[in-house]
Amino acid sequence: MVREFENKWALILGGSSGLGLASAKKLAANGMNICIVHRDRKSNFSIFKMELESMRSLGVEVIAFNKDALRKETLDEVLAFLPEKGIKVLLHSLAKGSVKPMLSEEGDNLTKEDFTITINAMALSLYEWSKAIIDKERFAENARILAFTSEGSSKAMQHYATVSAAKATLEALMRNMAVEYAPLEITTNCIQAGITQTASFAMIPGSEKLAEKAIIRNPFKRLTQPEDVARVVYLLCRNEADWINGTVVKVDGGESIC
């Protein structure tokens, strides 16, 4: 194994499945230590524990905190564990939000609180964690901040209003962080994956139809896989990506242009 990122850490918020887990596995395979902050019930933890052991077998350190990433005490505990100037990449993969309609005959409509909770979890938490890492001097040299966005940040989708607002906020934060964190030699980018069948995607009403349409629409006639996205996370962590900053990198096989 090429230990390209020896003694460096990936801090992944929401990495027990989907894009976050795939990214963790890819980075571990290239010598990066892995710290995952996730929130799962014990009944869902057995498969994830096997994934953790698989990554450890690659000769890297792997730790998981089954705690709420939105709580300050979790942030403090995690950063107390990680070494000074050790975090090469902060990867934001939190998925917590309401997927309700804005208008419904049943009356279960989106509320302001739904928007507040979703935007806080899926956008503002990125700033909170990055700021704390900077304050506690945990970022390594030439560090990366990466976050997953979606086409919904600029396109209307049924039942997606809160997430759409959160992703738009996330991208706005990314652009400003890219400018203001540059003097610290930190780059900040978003990755826009194509339709990917993850646990969070399955929570969207009508997700099966969205997947069917995506296959038809995609030039390669298939859905994006978590591994497709993980490879780009890895590429953006390499020194060759030092000059990529403040942009949305699309990883969808051309799906979004069709």
C-alpha positions in Angstrom: 0.0 0.0 0.0 1.3 3.5 -0.9 1.2 5.5 2.3 0.6 8.8 0.6 -1.0 10.5 3.6 1.0 8.9 6.5 0.2 10.4 9.9 -2.6 12.5 8.4 -6.3 12.3 9.4 -9.6 12.5 7.5 -12.3 13.8 9.8 -15.6 12.7 8.2 -18.9 14.0 9.5 -21.6 11.4 8.7 -19.4 8.6 7.4 -21.1 5.4 8.4 -22.7 4.8 5.0 -23.0 6.1 1.5 -20.6 8.7 0.1 -18.9 9.3 3.5 -18.1 5.7 4.1 -16.9 5.1 0.5 -14.7 8.1 0.9 -13.3 6.8 4.2 -12.4 3.5 2.6 -10.7 5.1 -0.4 -8.6 7.4 1.8 -7.7 4.6 4.2 -6.6 2.5 1.3 -4.1 5.3 0.5 -2.7 5.6 4.0 -4.9 8.2 5.7 -6.1 7.7 9.3 -9.9 7.9 9.6 -12.1 9.6 12.2 -15.8 9.2 11.6 -18.5 11.0 13.5 -21.9 9.4 12.9 -25.2 8.8 14.5 -26.6 5.3 14.2 -28.7 3.0 16.3 -26.9 0.0 17.8 -29.1 -2.3 15.6 -27.5 -0.8 12.5 -23.9 -0.7 13.9 -22.8 -4.3 13.2 -22.1 -3.9 9.5 -20.4 -0.6 10.1 -18.1 -2.2 12.7 -17.0 -4.7 10.1 -16.2 -1.8 7.7 -14.1 -0.2 10.4 -12.1 -3.4 11.0 -11.6 -3.8 7.3 -10.0 -0.3 7.2 -7.9 -1.0 10.2 -6.5 -4.1 8.4 -4.9 -1.6 5.9 -2.6 -0.5 8.7 -4.2 2.9 9.5 -5.8 4.2 12.6 -9.6 4.2 12.5 -11.9 5.6 15.2 -15.6 6.2 15.2 -17.7 8.4 17.5 -21.3 7.4 17.5 -22.4 10.8 18.7 -24.4 13.8 17.4 -22.1 15.9 15.3 -24.3 18.9 15.9 -23.6 19.0 19.7 -20.7 21.1 20.9 -19.6 18.5 23.4 -19.1 16.1 20.5 -17.0 18.6 18.6 -14.9 19.2 21.7 -14.4 15.5 22.4 -13.4 14.7 18.8 -10.9 17.5 18.4 -9.4 16.7 21.8 -8.6 13.2 20.4 -7.1 14.3 17.1 -3.5 15.6 17.0 -2.4 19.1 16.4 -1.9 19.9 12.7 -3.1 16.4 11.9 -6.3 16.9 9.9 -5.7 16.8 6.2 -9.3 16.8 5.2 -12.6 17.7 6.8 -15.3 16.0 4.8 -18.9 17.0 5.5 -21.4 14.3 4.7 -24.2 15.0 7.2 -27.7 14.2 6.0 -30.4 15.4 8.3 -33.5 17.2 7.1 -37.2 17.2 6.4 -38.5 15.9 3.1 -42.1 17.1 3.4 -44.1 19.1 0.9 -44.6 22.8 1.1 -48.3 22.3 0.5 -50.2 19.2 1.5 -53.9 18.3 1.7 -53.1 16.4 4.9 -51.7 19.6 6.5 -48.3 18.2 7.2 -46.5 21.1 5.5 -42.9 22.3 6.0 -42.4 24.8 8.8 -39.8 27.4 9.5 -38.4 25.1 12.1 -37.9 22.3 9.5 -35.8 24.8 7.4 -33.8 25.9 10.5 -33.0 22.3 11.5 -32.0 21.2 8.0 -29.9 24.2 7.2 -28.1 24.0 10.5 -27.3 20.3 10.1 -26.5 20.2 6.4 -24.8 23.6 6.0 -24.0 25.7 9.1 -22.4 22.8 10.9 -19.6 22.8 8.2 -18.6 26.3 9.3 -18.9 25.4 13.0 -16.5 22.5 12.7 -14.1 24.2 10.4 -13.8 27.2 12.6 -13.2 25.0 15.7 -10.5 23.1 13.9 -8.8 26.3 12.9 -9.1 27.7 16.5 -7.6 24.5 18.0 -4.9 24.4 15.3 -5.8 20.9 14.1 -5.6 21.4 10.4 -2.5 20.1 8.7 -0.6 22.1 6.0 -2.4 22.3 2.7 -5.6 21.0 4.3 -8.9 20.4 2.4 -12.4 21.2 3.4 -14.9 19.2 1.3 -18.7 19.0 1.4 -21.3 17.1 -0.6 -23.9 19.1 -2.4 -26.5 18.2 -5.0 -28.2 19.4 -8.1 -31.1 20.4 -5.9 -29.0 23.4 -4.7 -30.1 25.2 -7.9 -33.0 23.1 -9.2 -36.5 22.6 -7.7 -37.4 19.1 -6.7 -40.6 17.8 -5.1 -40.3 17.4 -1.3 -36.7 18.8 -1.4 -37.2 22.5 -0.4 -35.4 22.3 3.0 -32.5 20.3 1.6 -32.4 22.6 -1.5 -32.1 25.6 0.8 -29.4 23.9 2.9 -27.3 22.9 -0.2 -27.6 26.5 -1.6 -26.4 27.8 1.8 -23.6 25.2 1.9 -22.3 26.3 -1.5 -22.4 30.0 -0.5 -20.4 29.1 2.7 -17.9 27.1 0.6 -17.2 30.1 -1.7 -16.6 32.5 1.2 -14.5 30.0 3.1 -12.5 29.4 0.0 -11.5 33.1 0.0 -11.2 33.7 3.7 -9.3 30.5 4.6 -6.9 30.8 1.7 -4.3 32.7 3.7 -4.2 29.5 5.9 -3.4 27.4 2.9 -6.8 25.6 3.2 -8.9 25.0 0.1 -12.7 24.6 0.3 -14.8 22.8 -2.4 -18.1 21.1 -2.9 -18.7 17.9 -4.7 -21.9 17.5 -6.6 -22.6 13.8 -7.1 -25.2 12.5 -9.5 -28.2 10.5 -8.3 -26.7 7.9 -6.0 -28.8 5.2 -4.2 -27.8 5.8 -0.6 -29.8 5.6 2.6 -30.4 9.3 2.6 -31.5 9.3 -1.0 -34.0 6.6 -0.2 -35.7 8.9 2.3 -36.8 11.2 -0.4 -40.4 10.5 -1.5 -40.4 9.2 -5.1 -36.7 8.4 -5.0 -37.2 5.3 -7.2 -38.7 7.3 -10.0 -35.9 9.9 -9.6 -33.4 7.1 -10.0 -35.1 5.7 -13.1 -35.1 9.1 -14.7 -31.5 9.7 -13.9 -30.5 6.5 -15.7 -32.3 7.6 -18.8 -30.8 11.1 -18.5 -27.2 10.1 -17.8 -25.0 9.8 -20.9 -23.5 6.6 -19.5 -27.0 5.2 -18.7 -26.2 4.3 -15.1 -26.4 5.9 -11.6 -23.5 7.4 -9.9 -21.9 5.0 -7.4 -20.4 6.0 -4.0 -17.0 4.8 -5.3 -17.2 7.2 -8.2 -17.5 10.0 -5.7 -14.9 8.6 -3.3 -12.3 8.6 -6.0 -12.8 12.4 -6.5 -12.5 13.0 -2.8 -9.2 11.2 -2.9 -8.0 13.2 -6.0 -8.9 16.5 -4.3 -6.8 15.6 -1.3 -3.7 15.1 -3.4 -1.0 17.8 -3.9 -2.0 18.0 -7.6 -5.3 19.5 -6.5 -3.7 22.4 -4.5 -5.0 25.0 -7.0 -8.7 23.8 -7.0 -10.5 26.1 -4.6 -14.0 27.6 -4.2 -15.8 25.5 -6.8 -18.4 22.8 -7.2 -16.9 19.7 -8.8 -19.5 17.6 -10.6 -19.2 13.8 -10.3 -22.1 12.6 -12.3 -21.0 11.3 -15.7 -22.5 14.4 -17.3 -26.0 13.8 -15.8 -26.5 17.4 -14.8 -25.9 18.8 -18.3 -28.6 16.7 -20.0 
